[in-house]
Amino acid sequence: MKDIIKSLIGRYHQKGILIDTNILLLFFVGSVNPERITRFNRTQQFIPEDYELLLGFIAKFQRIVTTPNILTEVNSLANQLGEPERSQCFLIFAQFAQNATRLNEHYIKSIDAVTVDRFVKFGLTDCGILTLARNEYLVLTDDLKLANYLQTVGIDVINFNNIRVFNW
């Protein structure tokens, strides 16, 4: 598995990594306060070391790729943080969104996402990921159902939990 991950990093180092909602939320919450990760209901499945692991992993890629749908989901979930962490998170979010040299945001038309074969099963955001990633980007997710489906349709994906196991 480690060799596969290394190969994917090499293949997508310059193209970029498309980060799914939960992992991007981990990034923002950890950027505000790593100790908050286990105490926030939306990131409690992670630990502060996962945040450090994520930072090291995404540093291997020149670009972080996202969609407005992913950012909207992250925004909605981060809005559930209590103050002052909520406001701090939104400041980091704003800085992140303005970093055009590192962040590439791609708009996927809803009509394109809803015509994906498995839209009813996965919904708008995940089908947008599928549409954007095909032959372009590596996907990083902790969603086992999504990761398995992406693999079956030939889209390169890494389940963050696999990185956690190997303590990348």
N, C-alpha and C positions, 0 to 999 in steps of 0.2 A: 504494500500500500504506500509506503514511504517513497518508493521509486516512482510510482504513478503520480503522486503529488508533486515530486520534484520535476517530473517531466511536464506536468501541466503548468507549473510556475514558469518554466523555461519557455514554453509555447506562448504563454499569455503575458509575460513580463511587460512587453511594450504595448500590447493591445489594450489590456486592462482587465479588471475584475469587477463583476457586477455583484454587489452585495445586497442580499435580501433584507427585509425589514427588521427582523429580530436581531440580526448581527449588527446592522447599522445603529439600532437603538442601543445595543451594548456599547458600541463605540462612543455614542454621545453621553450616555449615563456615566460610563467610566471616565470620560474626559472631564466631567464635572466633579465626580467623587467616586473613586473605585469602591469605597466601602459601601456606597449606596446600592451597588449592583445586587447584592443578596437581599436587600431590604425593600426593593421596588418590585411589586408584584409582576411586572412585565419583563423583568430581567433576573428574577430570583433563581432561575435554573442555571445561572452562571455564577462564577466566583471572580474576585478581583484578578486572579492570575489569568483568567480567560481574556480579560481586557488587555493585559500585557501581551499575551499570546497573539491576540488579534492585531495589535499594533505592529508587532514584529512581522506578522504574516502579510499584512497589507502593504508594508514598506517594500516588499519585494516586487510591487507592481507600480508602473509609472502613472497609471490612471485608475481612478475609482469611477465606475460607471453606475448610473442610477436612472430612475425614471421619476416623473412627477408623482406617480401613484405610490411609489416606495416612499418618497419624501413626505407625502401627505400622511401616509400611515404612521411613519416615524413621528411626525409632528403631533398627530392625534394622541399617540401613546405617551410621548414625552410630556404632553400637556397634563397628564395625570400625576406628574411629580409635584410634590409640595414645594413651597417657596422656602428658601431662595433658589433651590436647585433647578426649579422649573425655568426661571428667568436666566440663570447661568447656562442651562442647556440650550435655550433658544439663542443666546449670544454665540455660543459655539456653533450651533446649527447655521446661523447667518454667516459666520466666517467661512464655514465649510462650503456653503452654497455659492459664495462669492469667489472661491478659489478656482477660477476657470482653468488654470494650468494643471491642476490635479484632478478636478472633478469634471466629468463629462455627463451632462444630463441630456437624455434623449426622450423625446415625446413619442409615445406609441399611441396612435389613434385608437380610441375605444372600439371602433368598428373592426379594426384589425385584430384586436385582442379577443373580442367576443366571438369571432369566427374560428378561433382555435378549437380543434377537435374536442378538447377536454375542458372547455370554459365552465360548464356547469359544475364540474368537480373542483376546479382550482380557483375560479374567480378572476377578476380584472387584473389585479396586481401580478399574480403569478403567471397569467397568460401573457402579460406584457413582458415579463422576464423571459419567458420562452421565446416570444417573437423577437426580442432584441438580441438575445444571446446567440441564437442560431448562427453558427459559423463565424462568430465575431468575438465573443467574450467568455471568460470563465465565470461561472456562477458560484458564489459562496453563500450557503444557506445552512440552517439547522433544521429545516423542514424535511423530514425523512420521506414523506409522501411525494413532495415536489422533487427532491433529489433523485429518487428512484425513477420517477416519470421522465425527468430530463435525460437521465442515462439511457432509458429505453428508446428515446427518440434521437439519440446521438448528440446530445448537447453536453459539453464538458462541464462537470459540476464537482465541487468538493463539499462534503458535509462537514460543517465546522466541528461536529462531535468527533469525527475521525482525526482531525488535527489535535483536538484536546487529548485523545487517547495516546497519541504519539508524542504529546508535549513538545510540539514543533518548536 
